[in-house]
């Protein structure tokens, strides 16, 4: 039981902190040895680009999204926009038709985001494609800051940064912002060492020539698209100075729905990208993928439970070192704080001390729920959007 306890604790620690520590030192060592800068340079001439937005029933925010898109700093003659509104039953198509600079694509049938994206990619006549969600706003220099990375011929995709607007109320949605700040730091170090491990749909870019269509039932299409480009030997650059800002989930229920959906997609991605765990031909990227993604989506949440049960067993046996009693008290205290955080989240009360452990437990519980949803084939590719604040 002692061995099980330490294995479980070791995996949990490595997944959430240890990998970050290892990554920090590895990318520092690389920067000293290579003396290379991670600051991309602007090209002599900006390349033609196509911005693709899949918008399903987003009429409430489309005017703001379009205004933001058309205000982005990029040469107008090299900037093409495609908005796809397949299946929308509101007035989204009518809103977009008012803007001559935006190409509207619309079909009455709703077949899911990836089907809409595939149609737009077929229409795009530029090699650099940039994808962003309809409910996010980009910073003015986002497009140029992404395109700078393509001066490196080894770059096949670019991941932008996701930022979450946090309000004063401290529920699980506030934890979402803290999580993404930590995640952005890891992505930055991943990219400095070799490559970012996937991209998020809020803002990412690819070379069209490297695009490989994903299966129609893919849940995390953005992640799968970018990872399959990485599997071809190209790197995924990270551009933290190109960011998409969106509101946090409307409430804990909406955030749970989103997290479970992502977790189900993570399990699906793990199954379909299994060959990445074979440390050939790129052992470094396999190590990064295992450390940054696979452990979180598979065994780590269960190791949390195993650490608690084995710790309790050791203390109950009565012959364990005093350290195990202290460790059990620490775990009970942590989960107690999480329970208070849950209680506060239902009443929109403010306290970062409580919602951080709450969000940690919240995320790991969602991974477990996502596994059962995936195994039960209950997650449709045409899912209900999580409402935002």
C-alpha positions as CSV (number, residue, x, y, z in Angstrom):
1,X,0.0,0.0,0.0
2,X,2.9,2.3,0.7
3,X,4.2,1.8,-2.9
4,X,0.7,2.5,-4.3
5,X,0.6,5.7,-2.3
6,X,3.9,7.0,-3.5
7,X,3.2,6.0,-7.1
8,X,-0.1,7.9,-7.1
9,X,1.3,11.0,-5.4
10,X,4.3,11.0,-7.8
11,X,2.0,10.9,-10.9
12,X,-0.2,13.6,-9.5
13,X,2.7,15.8,-8.6
14,X,4.5,15.3,-11.9
15,X,1.3,15.9,-14.0
16,X,0.4,19.3,-12.4
17,X,3.8,20.6,-11.2
18,X,6.7,18.3,-11.9
19,X,6.4,18.6,-15.7
20,X,6.3,22.3,-15.4
21,X,9.5,22.3,-13.4
22,X,11.3,19.9,-15.7
23,X,10.1,21.9,-18.7
24,X,11.3,25.2,-17.2
25,X,14.9,23.9,-16.8
26,X,15.0,22.1,-20.2
27,X,14.0,25.2,-22.1
28,X,16.4,27.3,-20.1
29,X,19.3,24.8,-20.9
30,X,18.3,24.8,-24.6
31,X,18.4,28.6,-24.8
32,X,21.9,28.7,-23.3
33,X,23.2,26.0,-25.6
34,X,21.6,27.2,-28.8
35,X,21.7,30.9,-28.0
36,X,18.6,31.2,-30.2
37,X,15.9,33.8,-29.7
38,X,12.3,32.8,-29.6
39,X,11.2,36.2,-31.0
40,X,10.0,35.7,-34.6
41,X,10.8,38.4,-37.2
42,X,8.3,40.1,-39.5
43,X,8.5,38.9,-43.1
44,X,9.7,41.2,-45.8
45,X,6.1,41.0,-47.3
46,X,3.0,39.9,-45.4
47,X,1.5,36.7,-46.9
48,X,-2.1,36.3,-48.1
49,X,-4.3,34.8,-45.3
50,X,-7.8,33.5,-44.9
51,X,-9.6,33.9,-41.5
52,X,-12.3,31.3,-41.0
53,X,-15.1,31.7,-38.4
54,X,-17.6,28.9,-37.8
55,X,-20.7,30.6,-36.3
56,X,-23.7,28.7,-35.2
57,X,-26.6,30.9,-33.9
58,X,-24.1,33.7,-32.8
59,X,-26.3,36.7,-33.9
60,X,-26.1,38.2,-30.4
61,X,-22.3,38.8,-30.9
62,X,-21.8,38.8,-34.6
63,X,-21.8,42.6,-35.0
64,X,-19.1,43.0,-32.4
65,X,-17.1,40.1,-33.9
66,X,-17.2,41.5,-37.4
67,X,-16.3,45.0,-36.2
68,X,-13.3,43.4,-34.3
69,X,-12.3,41.3,-37.4
70,X,-12.4,44.2,-39.8
71,X,-10.3,46.4,-37.5
72,X,-7.4,44.0,-37.3
73,X,-4.1,45.3,-38.5
74,X,-3.4,43.5,-41.7
75,X,-3.1,44.5,-45.4
76,X,-6.7,44.5,-46.7
77,X,-5.8,43.2,-50.1
78,X,-4.2,40.1,-48.5
79,X,-6.9,39.5,-45.9
80,X,-9.8,37.3,-46.8
81,X,-12.6,36.4,-44.3
82,X,-15.0,33.5,-44.5
83,X,-17.9,33.1,-42.0
84,X,-19.7,29.8,-42.0
85,X,-23.2,29.8,-40.4
86,X,-24.4,26.2,-41.3
87,X,-27.5,25.2,-39.4
88,X,-28.1,28.6,-37.9
89,X,-31.7,29.4,-37.2
90,X,-31.3,33.0,-36.1
91,X,-30.5,36.0,-38.4
92,X,-26.7,35.3,-38.4
93,X,-26.6,35.0,-42.3
94,X,-28.5,38.2,-42.7
95,X,-26.1,40.1,-40.5
96,X,-23.0,38.8,-42.3
97,X,-24.5,39.6,-45.7
98,X,-24.3,43.3,-44.9
99,X,-20.5,43.3,-45.1
100,X,-18.9,43.0,-48.5
101,X,-15.5,42.1,-47.2
102,X,-16.8,38.9,-45.6
103,X,-17.6,35.8,-47.6
104,X,-20.7,34.1,-46.2
105,X,-21.1,30.3,-46.5
106,X,-24.4,28.9,-45.3
107,X,-26.3,25.6,-45.5
108,X,-29.6,24.9,-43.7
109,X,-28.4,21.5,-42.4
110,X,-26.3,21.5,-39.2
111,X,-23.6,18.8,-39.5
112,X,-21.2,20.0,-36.8
113,X,-18.3,22.5,-36.7
114,X,-15.7,20.3,-38.5
115,X,-18.0,19.9,-41.5
116,X,-18.4,23.6,-41.7
117,X,-14.7,24.2,-41.3
118,X,-13.9,21.6,-44.1
119,X,-16.2,23.5,-46.5
120,X,-14.5,26.8,-45.7
121,X,-11.0,25.3,-46.2
122,X,-12.0,24.0,-49.6
123,X,-13.0,27.6,-50.6
124,X,-9.9,29.2,-49.2
125,X,-7.2,30.1,-51.8
126,X,-4.4,31.0,-49.4
127,X,-1.9,28.7,-47.8
128,X,-2.1,30.3,-44.4
129,X,-5.4,29.7,-42.6
130,X,-6.4,31.3,-39.3
131,X,-9.3,30.0,-37.3
132,X,-11.1,31.8,-34.5
133,X,-14.4,31.3,-32.6
134,X,-17.3,33.7,-33.2
135,X,-17.6,34.5,-29.5
136,X,-13.9,35.7,-29.1
137,X,-12.3,39.1,-29.8
138,X,-8.7,39.3,-31.1
139,X,-6.1,41.9,-30.3
140,X,-5.3,44.3,-33.1
141,X,-1.9,42.8,-34.0
142,X,-3.0,39.2,-33.7
143,X,-2.8,38.3,-37.4
144,X,0.6,39.8,-37.9
145,X,1.9,38.2,-34.7
146,X,0.8,34.8,-36.0
147,X,2.2,35.2,-39.5
148,X,5.6,36.2,-38.2
149,X,6.1,32.5,-37.1
150,X,5.7,31.3,-40.7
151,X,9.0,32.8,-41.7
152,X,10.4,29.6,-40.2
153,X,9.7,26.8,-42.8
154,X,9.6,24.2,-40.0
155,X,6.5,25.9,-38.5
156,X,3.3,24.1,-39.7
157,X,0.9,25.6,-37.3
158,X,0.6,28.4,-34.8
159,X,-1.4,28.4,-31.5
160,X,-2.6,31.8,-30.3
161,X,-3.3,32.5,-26.6
162,X,-6.7,32.2,-25.0
163,X,-7.7,34.7,-22.4
164,X,-10.8,34.6,-20.2
165,X,-12.5,37.7,-18.9
166,X,-13.0,37.2,-15.2
167,X,-15.6,39.0,-13.2
168,X,-15.6,39.7,-9.5
169,X,-17.6,36.7,-8.5
170,X,-15.5,33.7,-7.6
171,X,-17.1,30.6,-8.9
172,X,-15.6,27.8,-11.0
173,X,-15.6,30.2,-14.0
174,X,-13.0,32.3,-12.2
175,X,-10.8,29.2,-11.9
176,X,-11.0,28.9,-15.6
177,X,-8.9,32.1,-15.9
178,X,-6.3,30.9,-13.5
179,X,-6.1,27.5,-15.3
180,X,-5.5,29.2,-18.7
181,X,-2.8,31.5,-17.3
182,X,-0.9,28.4,-16.1
183,X,-1.6,26.6,-19.3
184,X,-0.3,29.5,-21.3
185,X,3.0,29.4,-19.4
186,X,3.4,25.7,-20.1
187,X,2.7,26.3,-23.8
188,X,5.3,29.0,-23.9
189,X,7.9,26.7,-22.5
190,X,6.8,23.8,-24.7
191,X,7.3,26.0,-27.8
192,X,10.7,27.2,-26.6
193,X,11.9,23.7,-26.0
194,X,10.5,22.3,-29.3
195,X,6.8,22.7,-30.1
196,X,3.4,23.5,-28.5
197,X,1.4,20.4,-27.8
198,X,-1.7,21.2,-29.7
199,X,-3.8,24.3,-30.3
200,X,-7.1,25.6,-29.0
201,X,-9.9,26.6,-31.3
202,X,-10.3,30.1,-29.9
203,X,-7.3,31.1,-32.1
204,X,-5.0,29.0,-34.1
205,X,-3.5,28.8,-37.6
206,X,-2.2,26.2,-40.0
207,X,-0.6,25.8,-43.4
208,X,-3.3,24.6,-45.8
209,X,-0.8,22.5,-47.6
210,X,-0.4,20.4,-44.4
211,X,-4.0,20.1,-43.6
212,X,-5.3,16.5,-43.0
213,X,-9.0,16.2,-42.7
214,X,-10.1,14.7,-39.4
215,X,-12.9,12.2,-38.9
216,X,-16.4,13.7,-39.0
217,X,-17.1,12.6,-35.4
218,X,-14.0,14.4,-34.0
219,X,-14.8,16.2,-30.8
220,X,-11.6,18.3,-30.4
221,X,-11.0,19.2,-34.1
222,X,-8.6,22.0,-33.4
223,X,-6.4,19.8,-31.3
224,X,-6.4,16.9,-33.7
225,X,-5.8,19.2,-36.8
226,X,-2.7,20.8,-35.2
227,X,-1.3,17.5,-33.7
228,X,-1.5,15.7,-37.0
229,X,0.6,18.5,-38.5
230,X,3.1,18.0,-35.7
231,X,3.1,14.3,-36.5
232,X,4.4,15.1,-40.0
233,X,7.5,16.6,-38.4
234,X,6.5,20.3,-38.2
235,X,6.4,22.3,-35.1
236,X,3.4,24.1,-33.6
237,X,4.6,27.6,-32.7
238,X,3.1,29.5,-29.8
239,X,2.1,33.2,-30.2
240,X,1.1,34.6,-26.8
241,X,1.1,38.1,-28.4
242,X,-1.8,36.9,-30.6
243,X,-4.7,36.4,-28.2
244,X,-8.4,35.7,-28.3
245,X,-10.5,37.0,-25.4
246,X,-13.8,35.5,-24.4
247,X,-16.2,35.7,-21.5
248,X,-16.1,33.0,-18.8
249,X,-18.8,30.3,-18.7
250,X,-22.1,31.7,-17.5
251,X,-22.1,29.6,-14.4
252,X,-20.7,26.4,-12.9
253,X,-23.2,24.2,-14.7
254,X,-22.2,25.6,-18.1
255,X,-18.5,25.2,-17.2
256,X,-19.1,21.6,-16.2
257,X,-20.8,20.9,-19.5
258,X,-17.8,22.4,-21.4
259,X,-15.2,20.5,-19.4
260,X,-16.9,17.1,-19.7
261,X,-17.2,17.7,-23.5
262,X,-13.5,18.6,-23.7
263,X,-12.5,15.6,-21.5
264,X,-14.5,13.2,-23.8
265,X,-12.7,14.7,-26.7
266,X,-9.3,14.3,-24.9
267,X,-9.9,10.6,-24.5
268,X,-10.9,10.3,-28.2
269,X,-7.8,12.1,-29.2
270,X,-5.6,9.9,-27.0
271,X,-7.1,6.8,-28.8
272,X,-6.6,8.3,-32.3
273,X,-3.1,9.6,-31.6
274,X,-1.8,6.5,-29.9
275,X,1.2,6.3,-32.2
276,X,2.6,9.5,-30.7
277,X,3.4,7.5,-27.5
278,X,5.9,5.5,-29.5
279,X,9.2,7.4,-29.0
280,X,10.1,7.3,-32.7
281,X,10.8,9.2,-34.7
282,X,10.5,12.1,-32.3
283,X,11.1,11.0,-28.7
284,X,11.1,14.6,-27.3
285,X,7.6,15.4,-28.7
286,X,6.3,12.0,-27.5
287,X,7.6,12.9,-24.0
288,X,5.9,16.3,-24.1
289,X,2.6,14.8,-25.3
290,X,2.6,12.2,-22.6
291,X,3.5,14.7,-19.9
292,X,1.3,17.6,-20.9
293,X,-1.8,15.9,-22.3
294,X,-2.1,12.2,-21.8
295,X,-1.6,11.9,-18.1
296,X,-4.2,14.6,-17.5
297,X,-6.8,12.9,-19.7
298,X,-6.2,9.4,-18.4
299,X,-4.8,8.1,-15.1
300,X,-4.0,11.3,-13.0
301,X,-7.6,11.9,-11.7
302,X,-7.8,8.3,-10.6
303,X,-4.4,8.6,-8.9
304,X,-5.9,11.4,-6.8
305,X,-8.5,8.9,-5.5
306,X,-5.8,6.2,-5.1
307,X,-3.6,8.5,-3.1
308,X,-6.4,9.4,-0.7
309,X,-7.6,5.7,-0.2
310,X,-4.1,4.3,0.2
311,X,-3.2,7.1,2.6
312,X,-6.3,6.4,4.7
313,X,-5.5,2.7,4.7
314,X,-1.9,3.3,5.9
315,X,-3.1,5.5,8.8
316,X,-5.9,3.1,9.7
317,X,-3.4,0.2,9.9
318,X,-1.8,2.0,12.8
319,X,1.8,1.3,12.0
320,X,2.6,4.0,9.5
321,X,5.1,6.8,10.0
322,X,3.7,10.1,11.3
323,X,4.2,11.6,7.9
324,X,1.2,9.7,6.5
325,X,-1.1,11.0,9.2
326,X,0.1,14.5,8.3
327,X,-0.4,13.8,4.6
328,X,-3.9,12.5,5.2
329,X,-4.8,15.6,7.2
330,X,-3.5,17.8,4.4
331,X,-5.6,15.9,1.8
332,X,-8.7,16.2,4.0
333,X,-8.0,19.9,4.5
334,X,-7.6,20.4,0.7
335,X,-10.8,18.7,-0.2
336,X,-12.5,20.5,2.7
337,X,-11.5,23.8,1.1
338,X,-12.8,22.5,-2.2
339,X,-16.2,21.8,-0.6
340,X,-16.3,25.3,0.8
341,X,-15.4,26.6,-2.7
342,X,-18.3,24.6,-4.2
343,X,-20.7,26.0,-1.6
344,X,-19.5,29.6,-2.3
345,X,-19.8,29.1,-6.1
346,X,-23.5,28.4,-5.6
347,X,-23.8,31.8,-3.9
348,X,-21.5,33.8,-6.1
349,X,-19.2,34.6,-3.1
350,X,-15.6,35.9,-3.4
351,X,-12.7,33.9,-2.1
352,X,-9.7,32.8,-4.2
353,X,-8.5,30.6,-1.2
354,X,-11.5,28.3,-1.8
355,X,-12.2,28.3,-5.6
356,X,-8.6,27.3,-6.6
357,X,-8.9,23.8,-4.9
358,X,-12.5,23.7,-6.0
359,X,-11.6,24.2,-9.6
360,X,-8.8,21.7,-9.4
361,X,-11.3,19.0,-8.2
362,X,-13.9,20.3,-10.6
363,X,-11.5,19.7,-13.6
364,X,-10.5,16.2,-12.5
365,X,-14.1,15.1,-11.8
366,X,-14.9,16.3,-15.4
367,X,-12.2,14.1,-16.8
368,X,-13.8,11.0,-15.1
369,X,-17.2,12.1,-16.4
370,X,-15.7,12.6,-19.8
371,X,-14.4,9.1,-19.9
372,X,-17.8,7.6,-19.2
373,X,-19.4,9.9,-21.7
374,X,-16.9,8.8,-24.4
375,X,-17.2,5.1,-23.5
376,X,-21.0,5.4,-23.6
377,X,-20.8,7.3,-27.0
378,X,-23.0,10.0,-25.5
379,X,-21.0,13.0,-26.8
380,X,-22.3,14.1,-30.2
381,X,-20.1,16.1,-32.5
382,X,-23.1,18.5,-32.7
383,X,-23.1,19.6,-29.1
384,X,-24.9,22.3,-27.2
385,X,-22.8,25.4,-26.7
386,X,-21.9,26.4,-23.2
387,X,-23.4,29.8,-22.5
388,X,-21.0,32.6,-21.7
389,X,-21.3,35.6,-19.3
